[in-house]
Amino acid sequence: MNHWTRTALKTLSSDQLRTSDTHLYRLDVPGLDGIDIYLKDESTHPTGSLKHRLARSLFLHAICSGKIREGTHVVEASSGSTAVSEAYFAKLLGLPFTAVMPRHTTCKKVEQVVRLGGRCHFVDHAAEVYSEAERLARENGGHYMDQFTFAERATDWRGNNNIAESIFRQLAEEPHPVPDAIVMSAGTGGTSATLGRYIRYLGLDTRLVVVDPENSVFYDSYQSGDASLVSQAGGRIEGIGRPRVEASFLPEVIDEMIKVPDAASIATLHWLEQILGRKAGGSTGTNLWGVLQLAKRMQENGERGSLVTLMCDGGERYLDTYYNPEWVAQHIGDISPYRNQLAVFG
Ligand SMILES: *Cc1c(COP(=O)(O)O)cnc(C)c1O
């Protein structure tokens, strides 16, 4: 092994040692009796989202696979969060980094990539990011990281403190340590793949439920089995929902999918702020809406138990969008019907 590779691996390992695990909150939901809801707070990673885990895994995987060496220009297709996290690791390792992102990406994320020394290359439509990233990498002799293909395999699915192992460890002393369901949205699909595999690996009865926003093809593909579906419209919930069925999306490990209207996701964000006193990104609203639908179902059936989902990133990045009533009225529409439905939970 050459000196650069050895040093790079040591740099990644010492960086991980300096960080800590993320919190698992138990939400205090007045309208739910005997059903505990947990929220894994992935916003506290150094780069602010669950993509911190993915970026570390992708760099490790690419370095150990001999794809990234000293000076390799790393290129990624990203709707934002992955770009921020990969920019962080590229900087740590002294590698040039370019993110190819849709032009409408939240300004805060673009700023963060640039602050971390990365470059942003914009395309007009979400569906163009893949070919453009591949082209840039090819022309620069760089490496296209390709999160959408490699997310499911770069993560150690049997453990090594992956997100699934961390959740189950943190639940160990709770009243219902084996949750009835874990709910997650899909961007790459990598997190749901890790959760689903880990549940099977442990032989648990926990169901994996994946929620999907509007303008994403994951839900329809799951129902029909057609992996060739594509959509032209871009999604409005950053980080989740895709215009094509990504290779890292593994339908076989998913027990159920729920389609969530974008207005419901945003209404749930505002509801969460009242419950937890914290702002979160749009996908957290999608996740929690799914959890609350399952909780309602359990309550109607007289069941008790627990449900888990993720706060994928914090709300500070979205003050101008999901937390701005004018933006919401213009881009999402009327969220009051969903706000009224949420009122039963408190
Ligand atoms: C990437 C992302 C997700 C989805 O996670 P995947 O593992 O890629 O499916 C959810 N929310 C946010 C904010 C994300 O950036």
The ligand as a Tripos MOL2 file, in Angstrom:
@<TRIPOS>MOLECULE
LIG
   15    15     1     0     0
SMALL
NO_CHARGES

@<TRIPOS>ATOM
      1 C1        -30.0680   11.5000    1.2450 C.3       1 LIG1
      2 C2        -31.1220   12.0130    2.1030 C.ar      1 LIG1
      3 C3        -32.1880   11.1930    2.4840 C.ar      1 LIG1
      4 C4        -32.3360    9.7570    1.9960 C.3       1 LIG1
      5 O1        -31.2690    8.8940    2.3700 O.3       1 LIG1
      6 P1        -30.7250    7.7720    1.3880 P.3       1 LIG1
      7 O2        -29.9090    6.8920    2.2320 O.co2     1 LIG1
      8 O3        -29.8950    8.4330    0.3380 O.co2     1 LIG1
      9 O4        -31.8890    7.0650    0.7650 O.co2     1 LIG1
     10 C5        -33.1630   11.7610    3.2960 C.ar      1 LIG1
     11 N1        -33.0880   13.0510    3.6930 N.ar      1 LIG1
     12 C6        -32.0640   13.8530    3.3540 C.ar      1 LIG1
     13 C7        -32.0390   15.2720    3.8320 C.3       1 LIG1
     14 C8        -31.0430   13.3580    2.5530 C.ar      1 LIG1
     15 O5        -30.0400   14.1640    2.2140 O.3       1 LIG1
@<TRIPOS>BOND
     1     1     2 1
     2     2     3 ar
     3     2    14 ar
     4     3     4 1
     5     3    10 ar
     6     4     5 1
     7     5     6 1
     8     6     7 2
     9     6     8 1
    10     6     9 1
    11    10    11 ar
    12    11    12 ar
    13    12    13 1
    14    12    14 ar
    15    14    15 1
@<TRIPOS>SUBSTRUCTURE
     1 LIG1         1 GROUP 0 **** ****
